[in-house]
């Protein structure tokens, strides 16, 4: 048995066990932590396949950002937590509102100003992706297309995610 096959077998058993833990745990926090472990094992599978970029993205995006967001929402929706508002700073709402207005103003400026670099580094939405990959490389072309050609849909998606989380918090607090 080669070391690669042995490593695959160990990863397969460990990932199957952690995936079973996702559905077996009664506590939602333990289930989410088990899902994070499953996503780490999936990143190890990608490393075995030689897909370093996808493994790093798997850890950073899914196991890092999205699962932290899930854990945050799950812990915010626990029924035994009571929010009385006594521990808040009196001017906290005003500072939060001011920072929100600054954020909306900055994003509006960036979207409507349509800031772009030189014409050789910017990928327009209508350009061929294969042409952009040949000119700039795969990861760089994807980043340029996402943040220059598709900036508005990217920002709208992030806004929709934030609104969905806030809606889940509001509906969860009423119950």
GULOLO-890678 format. One record per atom (N, C-alpha, C): x, y, z. Coordinates in steps of 0.1 Angstrom, whole numbers, padded with zeros to 4 digits, always signed. Each point is the difference from the previous one (the first is absolute). Example, Ala and Ser with C-alpha at 12.3 -4.5 7.8 and 13.67 -1.06 7.14 Angstrom:
2
+0132-0057+0078;-0009+0012+0000;+0009+0012+0000;-0004+0011-0007;+0009+0011+0000;-0008+0011+0008;
REM end
This chain:
175
+0009-0012+0000;-0009+0012+0000;+0009+0012+0000;-0002+0009-0010;+0008+0012-0001;-0004+0011+0010;+0008+0009+0004;-0004+0011+0009;-0011+0008-0005;-0002+0002-0013;-0011+0008-0005;-0013-0007+0003;+0000-0013-0003;-0013-0008+0003;-0003-0001+0014;+0010-0001+0009;-0002+0000+0014;-0005+0013+0005;+0006+0011-0005;-0005+0013+0004;-0015+0002-0005;-0003-0004-0012;-0014+0001-0005;-0009-0008+0009;+0004-0012+0004;-0009-0009+0009;-0002+0007+0013;+0010+0006+0006;-0001+0006+0013;-0009+0012-0001;+0002+0008-0011;-0009+0012-0002;-0014-0004-0003;-0002-0011-0007;-0014-0004-0003;-0007-0004+0012;+0006-0008+0009;-0006-0004+0012;-0003+0012+0009;+0010+0009+0002;-0002+0012+0008;-0011+0009-0005;+0000+0002-0013;-0010+0009-0006;-0014-0006+0001;-0001-0013-0002;-0013-0007+0002;-0005+0001+0014;+0009-0002+0010;-0004+0001+0014;-0004+0015+0004;+0007+0010-0005;-0004+0013+0003;-0013+0004-0008;-0002-0005-0011;-0013+0002-0008;-0011-0006+0008;+0002-0012+0005;-0011-0006+0008;-0003+0008+0013;+0011+0006+0005;-0002+0009+0012;-0008+0012-0003;+0000+0005-0013;-0008+0011-0003;-0015-0003+0002;-0004-0012-0004;-0014-0003+0002;-0004-0007+0013;+0011-0005+0007;-0003-0008+0012;-0001+0009+0013;+0007+0011+0000;+0000+0009+0012;-0013+0007+0002;-0005+0000+0012;-0013+0007+0003;+0003+0015+0001;+0011+0004+0005;+0003+0014+0002;+0005+0006-0014;-0006+0011-0004;+0003+0006-0013;+0015+0005+0000;+0005+0005+0011;+0014+0005+0000;+0010-0012-0003;-0003-0011+0007;+0009-0012-0003;-0001-0005-0014;-0013+0001-0005;-0002-0004-0014;+0008+0009-0010;+0000+0013+0003;+0007+0009-0009;+0015-0002+0002;+0005-0002+0012;+0014-0003+0001;+0004-0013-0007;-0008-0010+0000;+0002-0012-0007;+0001+0003-0015;-0009+0009-0005;+0000+0003-0014;+0013+0008-0004;+0005+0008+0009;+0013+0007-0002;+0011-0011-0002;+0000-0010+0009;+0010-0011-0001;-0001-0007-0013;-0013-0003-0004;-0002-0006-0013;+0006+0008-0012;-0002+0013+0001;+0005+0009-0011;+0015+0000+0000;+0007-0001+0012;+0014-0001+0001;+0005-0013-0007;-0007-0010+0003;+0004-0013-0007;-0002+0001-0015;-0010+0006-0004;-0002+0002-0015;+0011+0008-0006;+0005+0010+0008;+0012+0008-0005;+0012-0010-0001;+0001-0009+0009;+0012-0010+0000;-0002-0009-0013;-0012-0003-0003;-0002-0008-0013;+0005+0008-0012;-0003+0013+0000;+0004+0009-0011;+0015+0001+0000;+0007+0000+0011;+0014+0000+0001;+0006-0012-0006;-0006-0012+0003;+0004-0012-0006;-0001+0000-0015;-0010+0007-0005;-0001+0000-0015;+0009+0010-0006;+0007+0008+0008;+0009+0010-0006;-0007+0014-0003;-0012+0002+0005;-0007+0012-0002;+0002+0009+0012;+0011+0007+0001;+0004+0008+0011;-0009+0012+0002;-0003+0007-0011;-0009+0012+0000;-0014-0004+0006;-0006-0011-0005;-0013-0004+0004;+0000-0004+0015;+0011-0006+0004;+0001-0004+0014;+0000+0013+0009;+0008+0009-0004;+0001+0013+0008;-0013+0007+0000;-0007+0001-0012;-0013+0006+0000;-0010-0007+0008;+0001-0013+0000;-0009-0008+0008;+0001+0003+0015;+0013+0001+0005;+0002+0004+0014;-0004+0014+0003;+0004+0009-0009;-0002+0014+0003;-0015+0004-0001;-0006-0004-0011;-0014+0004-0002;-0010-0008+0007;+0000-0013-0002;-0010-0008+0006;+0002-0003+0015;+0012-0006+0003;+0002-0004+0014;+0003+0013+0008;+0005+0010-0006;+0003+0012+0008;-0012+0010+0000;-0003+0006-0010;-0009+0011+0000;-0015-0004+0002;-0004-0010-0009;-0014-0003+0000;-0004-0008+0013;+0009-0009+0004;-0004-0007+0012;+0001+0008+0013;+0009+0010+0000;+0000+0009+0011;-0013+0008+0000;-0005+0004-0011;-0013+0007-0002;-0011-0009+0005;+0000-0013-0004;-0010-0009+0005;+0000-0002+0015;+0012-0001+0006;+0001-0001+0014;-0005+0013+0007;+0003+0011-0006;-0005+0012+0006;-0015+0001+0000;-0006-0004-0011;-0015+0000-0001;-0006-0010+0010;+0006-0012+0001;-0005-0010+0008;+0001+0004+0015;+0011+0006+0004;+0001+0004+0014;-0009+0012+0003;-0002+0009-0011;-0010+0011+0003;-0014-0005+0001;-0003-0011-0006;-0014-0005+0001;-0003-0010+0011;+0009-0001+0009;-0002-0010+0011;-0012+0006+0009;-0009-0009+0003;-0012+0005+0008;+0003+0004+0014;+0011-0005+0006;+0002+0004+0014;+0008+0013+0002;+0004+0006-0011;+0007+0013+0001;-0010+0011+0001;+0001+0008+0009;-0009+0012+0002;+0008+0013-0003;-0005+0008-0008;+0006+0013-0003;-0009+0011+0006;+0005+0005+0011;-0007+0011+0007;+0004+0013-0005;+0012+0001-0006;+0005+0013-0004;+0006+0009+0010;+0002-0006+0012;+0006+0008+0011;+0015+0001-0001;+0006-0009-0008;+0015+0001-0001;+0004+0008-0012;-0009+0007-0006;+0004+0008-0012;+0004+0014+0005;+0009+0006-0008;+0005+0013+0002;-0011+0010-0005;-0003+0010+0007;-0012+0009-0004;+0002+0006-0014;+0011+0003-0005;+0002+0006-0013;+0004-0010-0011;-0002-0013+0003;+0004-0010-0009;-0008+0000-0013;-0013+0003+0001;-0009+0000-0012;+0004+0011-0009;+0003+0012+0005;+0004+0011-0008;+0013-0002-0008;+0010-0006+0007;+0012-0003-0007;-0002-0010-0010;-0008-0011+0003;-0003-0010-0010;-0007+0006-0012;-0010+0008+0002;-0007+0007-0011;+0009+0009-0008;+0009+0007+0006;+0010+0008-0007;+0009-0008-0009;+0005-0011+0006;+0009-0009-0008;-0007-0006-0011;-0013-0003+0002;-0008-0006-0011;-0002+0010-0011;-0002+0012+0003;-0002+0011-0010;+0014+0002-0008;+0011-0001+0007;+0013+0001-0006;+0002-0011-0010;-0003-0012+0005;+0002-0012-0009;-0009+0000-0012;-0012+0004+0001;-0009+0001-0011;+0005+0011-0010;+0005+0011+0006;+0005+0011-0009;+0012-0004-0007;+0009-0008+0006;+0013-0004-0006;-0003-0010-0011;-0009-0010+0003;-0004-0010-0010;-0007+0007-0012;-0009+0009+0003;-0007+0007-0011;+0010+0008-0009;+0010+0006+0006;+0010+0007-0007;+0008-0009-0009;+0004-0012+0005;+0007-0009-0008;-0008-0006-0011;-0012-0003+0002;-0009-0006-0010;-0003+0010-0011;-0004+0012+0004;-0004+0010-0010;+0012+0007-0007;+0011+0001+0006;+0012+0006-0006;+0006-0010-0010;-0002-0013+0003;+0005-0011-0009;+0015+0001-0001;+0006+0000+0011;+0015+0001+0001;+0006-0013-0007;+0009+0003-0009;+0007-0011-0007;+0015+0004-0002;+0008-0011-0001;+0014+0002-0003;+0002+0003-0014;+0012-0003-0005;+0003+0003-0014;-0007-0011-0008;-0001+0003-0013;-0008-0008-0008;+0006-0014-0003;+0013-0002+0003;+0006-0013-0002;-0002-0009+0012;-0004+0005+0012;-0002-0009+0011;-0014-0002+0003;-0010+0008-0006;-0014-0002+0004;-0006-0009-0010;-0008-0009+0005;-0008-0009-0008;-0014+0004-0001;-0005+0004-0011;-0014+0004-0001;-0009-0012+0001;-0013+0003+0003;-0009-0011+0002;-0003-0008-0013;+0002+0006-0012;-0003-0006-0012;+0012-0008-0006;+0012+0002+0006;+0012-0007-0005;-0001-0015+0001;+0007-0007-0008;+0001-0014+0001;+0009-0004+0011;-0005-0009+0009;+0007-0005+0011;+0013-0007-0004;-0001-0008-0011;+0012-0007-0004;+0011+0009-0005;-0004+0011-0007;+0009+0010-0004;+0007+0007+0012;-0008+0003+0011;+0005+0006+0012;+0010-0010+0007;-0003-0012+0000;+0009-0010+0007;+0013-0001-0008;-0001+0000-0013;+0013+0000-0008;+0008+0013+0003;-0006+0011+0002;+0007+0013+0001;+0005+0002+0014;-0008-0004+0011;+0003+0004+0013;+0003-0012+0010;-0003-0012-0004;+0001-0012+0009;-0014-0002+0007;-0002-0012+0004;-0013-0004+0005;-0005+0007+0012;+0007+0001+0011;-0004+0006+0012;-0001+0015-0001;+0009+0006-0007;+0000+0014-0002;-0011+0004-0009;-0003-0007-0010;-0011+0003-0009;-0013-0001+0007;-0002-0010+0009;-0012-0002+0007;-0002+0012+0010;+0011+0004+0007;-0001+0011+0009;-0004+0013-0007;+0007+0003-0011;-0003+0012-0008;-0014+0000-0005;-0005-0011-0005;-0014-0001-0005;-0010+0002+0011;+0003-0006+0011;-0009+0001+0012;-0001+0015+0005;+0011+0006+0002;+0000+0013+0007;+0000+0012-0010;+0001-0002-0013;-0001+0011-0009;-0012-0001-0009;-0002-0012-0006;-0011-0001-0010;-0013-0003+0007;+0001-0007+0012;-0012-0004+0007;-0001+0005+0014;+0005+0013+0002;+0000+0006+0014;-0014+0001+0005;-0009+0006-0008;-0014+0002+0005;-0007-0012+0004;+0000-0011-0008;-0007-0012+0005;+0007-0006+0012;+0013+0001+0001;+0007-0005+0012;-0004+0007+0012;-0001+0013+0000;-0004+0008+0011;-0015-0002+0004;-0008-0002-0010;-0015-0003+0002;-0001-0013+0007;+0008-0010-0004;-0001-0013+0006;+0004+0001+0015;+0011+0007+0003;+0004+0001+0014;-0011+0008+0008;-0006+0010-0006;-0011+0007+0007;-0012-0010+0003;-0003-0008-0010;-0011-0010+0002;+0003-0010+0011;+0013-0004+0001;+0003-0009+0011;-0001+0006+0013;+0004+0013+0002;-0001+0007+0012;-0015+0002+0004;-0008+0003-0010;-0015+0002+0003;-0006-0013+0004;+0004-0011-0006;-0005-0014+0003;+0004-0003+0015;+0012+0003+0004;+0004-0003+0014;-0008+0009+0009;-0001+0013-0003;-0008+0008+0009;-0015-0004+0001;-0005-0005-0011;-0014-0005+0000;-0001-0013+0008;+0010-0009-0001;+0000-0012+0009;+0001+0004+0015;+0008+0010+0003;+0001+0004+0014;-0014+0006+0005;-0006+0008-0008;-0013+0006+0004;-0010-0010+0001;-0002-0010-0009;-0010-0010+0001;+0004-0010+0012;+0013-0002+0002;+0003-0009+0011;-0002+0006+0014;+0001+0013+0001;-0003+0007+0013;-0015+0000+0003;-0008+0000-0009;-0015+0001+0002;-0005-0013+0006;+0006-0011-0003;-0005-0013+0005;+0002-0002+0014;
REM end
